[in-house]
Amino acid sequence: MDAKIKKTLNAGESETVEFKTSFDKDAIETLTAFANTKGGRVFIGVSDEGKIKGINLGKETVQSWINQVRQFTSQAIIPDIETVKINDKAIVILSVQEAPIKPVACKGRYYKRVKNANHQLSASEVATLHLSTFNTSWDFHIDEHHMKKDVSLKKVRVFIRQVNTNREMPIQDDPLTALEKFELIRNGKITYACFLLFMAEESSLSTIELGRFQTPIIIKDDLRLKTDLFAEVEGVMEFVRKHINKAIIVTGRPQHEERWDYPLDAIREIVINSIIHRDYSSSQDSVVKVYDDKIEFFNPGGLPAGLTVKKLLRGNYVSNARNKKIADAFKAAGLIEKYGSGIKRILDAFRAYGLPMPKFEEISGGFMVTAFKKTEEVGIKSEPSRHQVGTKSGVESGVESGVESEMAIQLLRFLNKNLLSKKELAHRLGKTKPSRYLNDLMSRLITDGFVQYTIPDKPNSRLQKYRLTSKGKKALEKLKK
């Protein structure tokens, strides 16, 4: 027994071990932190360095400690007590198991154990810990602020069609019945997941701030997304593609190869992970910052209790989605393959691309992923991004510099043989209505002379449609070559 204890003392404080020279309020806080995490032991009579100092014990000392722990904690915890003498010096070991019902409080405050320190929980972390006790997540609960009328049934139908491509037995239910079967509507009311996935109108609940930064303080372009989560994936990806480069790889063969600054499949995986695991009860927004040499993805909400960045990168963890119903919907739609496999795919993709590994870190009540690119590489000629080609539009720079706006080219192709309204264009893009980005892009295409109004005297007419100009047709011809 002495040998095991000495080995523990020599190893130092950890996620499950704490040393105290005396019993005090801090010791009780540590016990609650252990109870809210993985359990642990507090050694009384031991210095921070693991040196045995010993402690004087009276007849009622230990019982008094137990009473104080019970008095100052709720749910009340009762630690196991062990008194040990080593080199004629007494130490007391207080042990607690992980609490079955969490969180446990100490004088109204909540703590969890992070490495060798106690971390006070925020209100959202307390709520998440409470929900995890009952195997539910925040998004499973009823959204009392919204009703069925706030859900777009058109978006639900698009989702059902997507799900059916991945199922042997297609869903044939009407949209509301399908939502009930997915537990996105319960007892006739929509859940938070239901609203976030299929909101009919924009909402600040899902806000993502995006920026193209020349320096940490100089912003060259920005965008705010406040739409449904499926659309936000595409919105973020479109913004990223807009502001990164393609490169021409000189191979010595007649046909050169092209590649983006980053592996786009891995970037999409980062975006999807951030949207699924975001803490939507937080007042913070998600933020994406595109720099010349890196992209930062910040998300409100840290890692689940017990999961560290080290374990995350090793793949040494059991997947525990913060928003289980949102994750289920993304999986059903085929947007994620397997729970918990995303990080490995991201790392593998960056490794295969010859790029530095992304940086994963917990910061400021959230989680940050930073993707880095190589700025110089032999045999690769980087072409200018759209912001480096002056006033040229996405299409023109696509034709002349090799940097394309995929959506802009799609719009030109749609309009090549048809007169279409903005709503009809949105439907062809798989959207239920024109987004802010579509509106901005159409304005830019009109300004640059690629597209024109069918009713130029009344730009806002409800009968307004759009046609391709001769300049737009020439741009499409160049893209075919």
Buried (B, 14 or more C-beta within 10 A) or exposed (E): EEEEBBEBBEEEBEBBBBBBBEBEEBBBBBBBBBBBBBBBBBBBBBEEEBEBBBBEBEEEBBEEBBEBBBEBBBEEBEBEBBBBEBEEEBBBBBBBEBBEEBBBBBEEEBBBBBEBEBBEBBEBBBBBBBBBEEEEBBBBBBBEEBEBEBBBBBBBBBBBEBBBEEEEEEBEEEBBEBBBEBBBBBEEBBBBBBBBBBBBEBBEBBBBBBBBBEEEEEEBBEBBBBBBBBBBBBBBBBBBBBBBBBBBEEEEEEEEEEBBBBBBEBBBBBBBBBBBBBBBBBEBBBBBBBBBEBBBBBBBBBBBBBBBEEEBBEEEBEEBBBBBBBBBBBBBBEBBEEBBEBBBBBBEBBEEBEBBEBEBEBEEBBBBBBBBBBEEEEEEEBBBBBBBBEEBBBBBBBBBBBBBBEBBBEBBBBBEEBEBBBBBBBBBBEBBBBBBBBEEBBEBBBEBBBBBBBEEEEEEEEEBBBBBBEBBBEBBEEBEE
